[in-house]
Amino acid sequence: MKSIFAVLVVAFLMVIFTLFVDGEMGVILIAFLVFAPLISLIFMLYSRKKVKVSIDCDGYVKKGSKLSVTVRVEKNGRLPLSIIEIHTKASEVFSQENMIYRLSSGSKEAEEFTYEVDALTGGNGEISITDAFVSGFLGFMRLRIAAPLPEPVSVGVIPEIPELKSSSQLFRNIADVVVTSDEEEENDTSMMFSANTAPGYEHREYVQGDPLKRVNWKLSTKKQKLMVRLDEAVASVQPLIVLDIYRSSKTPAAEAVANEEKLIQSVFGLLQLMIEQGIACGFAYVGQNSETVVESADSIDSPSQFLLKVLAQKVVTDRHIELDKVGDSACACIIASTDFGNGLFDTNMTEDPDRISLLGVSAESENPTNLPLWFLDGDNNFKMV
């Protein structure tokens, strides 16, 4: 609308100039005003079919740093093209959400430029091109390019994971359950072999590289050194952490990404502490194609590996993890979610408060169950609501 108004103003001024100032020069200017847009339009129609735009950047960036994004414009043909106008967008975890860039394509077959966005919040984000045009006649006209726009690029913003203390009550509760389950498993297995007077498990001292899930915590406590089973330990002696990043379509985007970052920090802080203290555990999250994935965290590298996997997944609104697919054999289960309502608990898991705990974003997190609810406070201590 502004462009049309500007053209009308220019046309009016040309008429006034022709009638009252210089008729000959005015006729020349009016002819220019008529033929120039026509020629520019023909040139634009040619250009819009000769342009292809692509976008590229790193898949991960640390929170607080800058992400460099490269936009490449390729053309088919040797003729110079019209001005290319590109509209870019960054999701809420970044700064500079919407920007417009213009460049001219000369004789080169490809032109590119780089811009930067600030990574402000930990989580999954996207960098995309929302529109691309060819423009002409002093920017008064523009047409969308014919080639399809590139797919958005998924980027994981890596937050700072807090270092938690082993004196945390939540961790101590989990550790006590693990030791108790370890003892019960050993007693049950010993009974199976009692007829042959053979032990349920044979042990040796822990060496670097042994899976932490084989550590016998009761025996290790008695001997004051880590002892591992020579037989594989069953999954029931491992605690399970479930990460549910739920984003309601009704929640403002800025609030949603802040809550998601807080939950990610809480979960991976706890996971890192457990691995550092020698407790292997299961970890459940939403992977590709919205599938529920359960993996074992039994090495010092597991938390960082799982963090990258979580950050690589786009958050789908109004979707919970499927709790019925995570299993129910773990000795202790921590369910971490940004929202415990909206159909998360369609199972009987709420009937076991001694084995299952919830991990929310803050003390204001709603708890529609009778399960204990924890949160990570500003001093990086877990507190019960």
Secondary structure as GFF3:
##gff-version 3
##sequence-region A 1 385
A	DSSP	alpha_helix	2	20	.	.	.	ID=ss1
A	DSSP	alpha_helix	23	47	.	.	.	ID=ss2
A	DSSP	beta_strand	51	57	.	.	.	ID=ss3
A	DSSP	beta_strand	60	62	.	.	.	ID=ss4
A	DSSP	beta_strand	66	75	.	.	.	ID=ss5
A	DSSP	beta_strand	83	90	.	.	.	ID=ss6
A	DSSP	beta_strand	98	104	.	.	.	ID=ss7
A	DSSP	beta_strand	110	118	.	.	.	ID=ss8
A	DSSP	beta_strand	123	136	.	.	.	ID=ss9
A	DSSP	beta_strand	141	144	.	.	.	ID=ss10
A	DSSP	beta_strand	153	158	.	.	.	ID=ss11
A	DSSP	alpha_helix	169	192	.	.	.	ID=ss12
A	DSSP	three_ten_helix	194	196	.	.	.	ID=ss13
A	DSSP	beta_strand	203	205	.	.	.	ID=ss14
A	DSSP	three_ten_helix	212	214	.	.	.	ID=ss15
A	DSSP	alpha_helix	217	223	.	.	.	ID=ss16
A	DSSP	beta_strand	227	229	.	.	.	ID=ss17
A	DSSP	three_ten_helix	235	237	.	.	.	ID=ss18
A	DSSP	beta_strand	240	244	.	.	.	ID=ss19
A	DSSP	alpha_helix	253	276	.	.	.	ID=ss20
A	DSSP	beta_strand	281	286	.	.	.	ID=ss21
A	DSSP	three_ten_helix	288	290	.	.	.	ID=ss22
A	DSSP	beta_strand	292	297	.	.	.	ID=ss23
A	DSSP	alpha_helix	302	311	.	.	.	ID=ss24
A	DSSP	three_ten_helix	323	325	.	.	.	ID=ss25
A	DSSP	beta_strand	333	337	.	.	.	ID=ss26
A	DSSP	three_ten_helix	349	351	.	.	.	ID=ss27
A	DSSP	beta_strand	356	359	.	.	.	ID=ss28
A	DSSP	beta_strand	373	376	.	.	.	ID=ss29
A	DSSP	beta_strand	382	384	.	.	.	ID=ss30
###
